[in-house]
């Protein structure tokens, strides 16, 4: 075993495969982070960080267990039956189910965001305190299961060495753990980002459904469109901040001008009073 690990450490091919897998896992983790951020931001503030940590840690355990049964995971790609002359495997079924779940979840959250008459927030908060954390962790695990199976099948096609897969998963989950809180806080501070993130989830869910039915959508197109949309929204944020600052400066100038006019009027009034006193004497 030690000789096997040493041979991997000295192999340039293994290092290239490791770097590629880490990059792939980190990119795929973006989808998870967006979902986790939206999900946990609906919880009471004191439990958000803990729920994220528990959800990501449980997802790590599940990924390692899946890697331990990688031979069975690979068999999930074997066809079970045909739909419209398209062979369907367990992997396809899981992708379709995960995609439908994402589309439903994103649509539900969008509806809640634009609903002019939402449910009672106080009652909702009580439910969240009791069961929201457990429900959030469960949904995180469900979505991570979908992405994990897809990424493991892809990883097996890139390398046959299990230690490389495990290291890539550990690094990727470490990045997720580090980035989860800053990303969630950023989304919470910028409400317009929430709607953009929900749009991303709709896009990802639709892509998973398409992949399940055998329609391959290049990941580069998906992430390029997401990056472009995020870039436009960041420019909009800078624009709104610039407009706010210009408005604040105008208001400040108006306040200073009004104060100057008041002082000038007071001075004029004092001069008039003094003149009246002199004329009376």
C-alpha positions as CSV (number, residue, x, y, z in Angstrom):
1,X,0.0,0.0,0.0
2,X,2.8,2.4,0.9
3,X,4.6,1.6,-2.4
4,X,1.4,2.2,-4.3
5,X,0.9,5.7,-2.7
6,X,4.6,6.6,-3.2
7,X,4.3,5.6,-6.9
8,X,1.3,7.9,-7.2
9,X,3.1,10.7,-5.5
10,X,6.0,10.4,-8.0
11,X,3.8,10.2,-11.1
12,X,3.2,13.4,-13.1
13,X,0.1,11.8,-14.6
14,X,-1.4,11.4,-11.2
15,X,-0.7,15.0,-10.3
16,X,-2.3,16.2,-13.5
17,X,-5.4,14.0,-12.8
18,X,-5.5,15.3,-9.2
19,X,-5.4,19.0,-10.3
20,X,-8.1,18.3,-13.0
21,X,-10.4,16.5,-10.5
22,X,-10.0,19.2,-7.9
23,X,-10.9,21.9,-10.4
24,X,-13.9,19.9,-11.5
25,X,-15.1,19.3,-8.0
26,X,-14.7,22.9,-7.0
27,X,-16.6,24.1,-10.1
28,X,-19.4,21.6,-9.4
29,X,-19.4,22.8,-5.8
30,X,-20.5,26.2,-6.9
31,X,-24.0,24.8,-7.6
32,X,-24.1,23.3,-4.1
33,X,-22.9,26.5,-2.5
34,X,-25.6,28.6,-4.2
35,X,-28.3,26.1,-3.1
36,X,-26.9,25.9,0.5
37,X,-26.7,29.7,0.8
38,X,-30.3,30.2,-0.3
39,X,-31.6,27.4,1.9
40,X,-29.8,28.3,5.1
41,X,-30.4,32.1,4.8
42,X,-34.1,31.3,5.4
43,X,-33.2,29.9,8.9
44,X,-32.9,32.0,12.1
45,X,-29.6,33.8,12.0
46,X,-28.1,32.0,15.0
47,X,-28.4,28.6,13.4
48,X,-27.3,29.4,9.8
49,X,-23.6,28.8,10.3
50,X,-24.1,25.6,12.3
51,X,-26.5,24.2,9.7
52,X,-24.1,24.9,6.8
53,X,-21.3,23.2,8.7
54,X,-23.4,20.1,9.5
55,X,-24.8,19.9,5.9
56,X,-21.4,20.2,4.2
57,X,-19.8,17.7,6.7
58,X,-22.6,15.2,6.2
59,X,-22.2,15.7,2.4
60,X,-18.5,14.9,2.8
61,X,-19.2,11.7,4.7
62,X,-21.7,10.7,2.0
63,X,-19.2,11.4,-0.8
64,X,-16.5,9.3,0.9
65,X,-19.0,6.4,1.3
66,X,-19.9,6.7,-2.3
67,X,-16.3,6.6,-3.3
68,X,-15.9,3.5,-1.2
69,X,-18.6,1.8,-3.3
70,X,-17.3,3.3,-6.6
71,X,-17.6,0.0,-8.4
72,X,-21.4,-0.1,-7.7
73,X,-21.7,3.6,-8.5
74,X,-20.2,3.0,-11.9
75,X,-22.8,0.3,-12.6
76,X,-25.5,2.9,-12.2
77,X,-24.8,3.8,-15.8
78,X,-26.0,0.5,-17.1
79,X,-29.3,0.8,-19.1
80,X,-32.5,-0.4,-17.3
81,X,-35.2,0.4,-19.9
82,X,-35.9,2.8,-22.8
83,X,-38.0,5.9,-22.9
84,X,-38.7,7.3,-26.4
85,X,-35.9,5.0,-27.7
86,X,-33.5,6.6,-25.2
87,X,-31.9,4.1,-22.7
88,X,-32.4,5.0,-19.1
89,X,-30.1,4.1,-16.2
90,X,-30.2,4.7,-12.5
91,X,-27.8,7.6,-13.0
92,X,-30.3,9.2,-15.5
93,X,-33.2,8.7,-13.2
94,X,-31.3,10.3,-10.3
95,X,-30.3,13.2,-12.5
96,X,-33.9,13.7,-13.7
97,X,-35.2,13.5,-10.1
98,X,-32.5,15.9,-8.9
99,X,-33.2,18.3,-11.7
100,X,-37.0,18.3,-11.0
101,X,-36.2,18.9,-7.3
102,X,-34.1,21.9,-8.2
103,X,-36.6,23.3,-10.6
104,X,-39.4,22.9,-8.0
105,X,-37.3,24.4,-5.2
106,X,-36.2,27.4,-7.2
107,X,-39.7,28.0,-8.5
108,X,-41.1,27.8,-5.0
109,X,-38.6,30.3,-3.7
110,X,-39.2,32.7,-6.6
111,X,-42.9,32.5,-6.0
112,X,-42.4,33.2,-2.3
113,X,-40.2,36.2,-3.2
114,X,-42.7,37.8,-5.5
115,X,-45.9,36.8,-3.5
116,X,-47.6,40.0,-2.2
117,X,-49.3,38.0,0.5
118,X,-46.8,35.6,2.0
119,X,-47.6,33.3,4.9
120,X,-47.3,34.5,8.4
121,X,-43.6,35.1,9.0
122,X,-43.8,34.6,12.8
123,X,-45.4,31.1,12.4
124,X,-42.9,30.3,9.7
125,X,-40.0,31.2,12.0
126,X,-41.3,28.9,14.7
127,X,-41.4,26.0,12.3
128,X,-37.9,26.9,11.2
129,X,-36.6,26.9,14.7
130,X,-38.0,23.4,15.3
131,X,-37.5,21.6,12.1
132,X,-35.8,24.0,9.6
133,X,-32.3,22.9,10.3
134,X,-33.0,19.2,9.9
135,X,-35.0,19.9,6.7
136,X,-32.2,22.0,5.3
137,X,-29.5,19.4,6.0
138,X,-31.7,16.7,4.4
139,X,-32.2,18.8,1.2
140,X,-28.5,19.6,1.1
141,X,-27.8,15.8,1.2
142,X,-30.3,15.1,-1.5
143,X,-28.8,17.6,-3.9
144,X,-25.3,16.6,-3.0
145,X,-26.2,12.9,-3.8
146,X,-27.2,13.9,-7.3
147,X,-24.0,15.9,-8.0
148,X,-21.8,13.3,-6.3
149,X,-23.0,10.4,-8.4
150,X,-22.5,12.5,-11.6
151,X,-19.0,13.7,-10.5
152,X,-17.9,10.2,-9.4
153,X,-18.9,8.7,-12.8
154,X,-17.0,11.5,-14.5
155,X,-14.0,11.0,-12.2
156,X,-13.8,7.3,-12.9
157,X,-13.4,8.2,-16.5
158,X,-10.5,10.4,-15.7
159,X,-8.6,8.2,-13.3
160,X,-8.8,4.8,-11.8
161,X,-6.9,5.7,-8.6
162,X,-9.2,5.9,-5.5
163,X,-6.7,8.0,-3.4
164,X,-6.7,10.7,-6.0
165,X,-10.5,10.9,-6.0
166,X,-10.6,11.0,-2.2
167,X,-8.0,13.9,-2.0
168,X,-9.9,15.8,-4.7
169,X,-13.2,15.5,-2.7
170,X,-11.5,16.5,0.5
171,X,-10.0,19.6,-1.1
172,X,-13.2,20.6,-2.8
173,X,-15.3,20.2,0.4
174,X,-12.6,22.2,2.3
175,X,-13.1,25.0,-0.3
176,X,-16.9,24.8,0.1
177,X,-16.5,24.9,3.9
178,X,-14.3,28.0,3.7
179,X,-16.5,29.8,1.1
180,X,-20.0,28.9,2.4
181,X,-20.3,31.7,5.0
182,X,-18.9,34.6,2.9
183,X,-21.1,33.6,-0.1
184,X,-24.2,33.2,2.0
185,X,-23.6,36.6,3.7
186,X,-23.0,38.3,0.4
187,X,-26.3,36.9,-1.0
188,X,-28.1,37.9,2.2
189,X,-26.8,41.5,1.9
190,X,-27.8,41.8,-1.7
191,X,-31.5,40.8,-2.3
192,X,-31.2,41.1,-6.1
193,X,-28.4,38.4,-6.0
194,X,-31.0,36.0,-4.5
195,X,-33.2,36.2,-7.6
196,X,-30.1,35.7,-9.8
197,X,-29.1,32.7,-7.8
198,X,-32.5,31.2,-8.1
199,X,-32.3,31.7,-11.8
200,X,-29.0,29.8,-11.7
201,X,-30.7,26.9,-9.8
202,X,-33.4,26.8,-12.5
203,X,-30.8,26.7,-15.2
204,X,-28.9,23.9,-13.4
205,X,-32.0,21.9,-12.7
206,X,-33.1,22.1,-16.4
207,X,-29.6,21.0,-17.4
208,X,-29.8,18.0,-15.1
209,X,-33.1,16.9,-16.6
210,X,-31.7,17.3,-20.1
211,X,-28.6,15.3,-19.1
212,X,-30.9,12.6,-17.7
213,X,-32.7,12.3,-21.1
214,X,-29.4,12.0,-22.9
215,X,-29.1,15.6,-24.2
216,X,-25.6,16.6,-23.3
217,X,-25.2,20.3,-22.5
218,X,-21.5,21.4,-22.3
219,X,-20.8,22.6,-18.8
220,X,-18.6,25.4,-20.2
221,X,-21.7,27.0,-21.7
222,X,-23.6,26.8,-18.4
223,X,-20.9,28.3,-16.3
224,X,-20.0,30.9,-18.9
225,X,-23.6,32.1,-19.0
226,X,-23.7,32.1,-15.1
227,X,-20.4,34.1,-15.0
228,X,-21.7,36.6,-17.6
229,X,-25.0,37.1,-15.6
230,X,-23.1,37.5,-12.4
231,X,-20.8,40.0,-14.0
232,X,-23.7,42.1,-15.2
233,X,-25.4,42.0,-11.8
234,X,-22.1,43.1,-10.1
235,X,-22.0,46.1,-12.5
236,X,-25.6,46.8,-11.6
237,X,-24.6,46.7,-7.9
238,X,-21.7,49.2,-8.5
239,X,-24.2,51.4,-10.5
240,X,-26.8,51.4,-7.6
241,X,-24.0,52.2,-5.1
242,X,-22.8,55.1,-7.3
243,X,-26.3,56.4,-7.6
244,X,-26.8,56.2,-3.9
245,X,-23.6,58.0,-3.1
246,X,-24.5,60.8,-5.7
247,X,-27.9,61.1,-4.1
248,X,-26.4,61.3,-0.6
249,X,-23.9,64.0,-1.8
250,X,-26.8,66.0,-3.3
251,X,-28.8,65.7,-0.1
252,X,-25.8,66.8,1.9
253,X,-25.2,69.8,-0.3
254,X,-28.9,70.7,0.0
255,X,-28.7,70.5,3.8
256,X,-25.6,72.7,3.9
257,X,-27.2,75.2,1.6
258,X,-30.4,75.2,3.7
259,X,-28.3,75.7,6.8
260,X,-26.4,78.6,5.2
261,X,-29.6,80.2,4.1
262,X,-31.0,79.9,7.7
263,X,-27.8,81.4,9.1
264,X,-28.0,84.2,6.6
265,X,-31.6,84.9,7.4
266,X,-30.8,84.9,11.1
267,X,-28.0,87.3,10.6
268,X,-30.2,89.6,8.5
269,X,-32.9,89.4,11.2
270,X,-30.3,90.3,13.9
271,X,-29.1,93.3,11.8
272,X,-32.6,94.5,11.3
273,X,-33.4,94.2,15.0
274,X,-30.2,96.1,15.9
275,X,-31.1,98.8,13.4
276,X,-34.6,99.2,14.9
277,X,-33.1,99.5,18.4
278,X,-30.7,102.3,17.2
279,X,-33.5,104.2,15.5
280,X,-35.8,104.0,18.5
281,X,-33.0,105.3,20.8
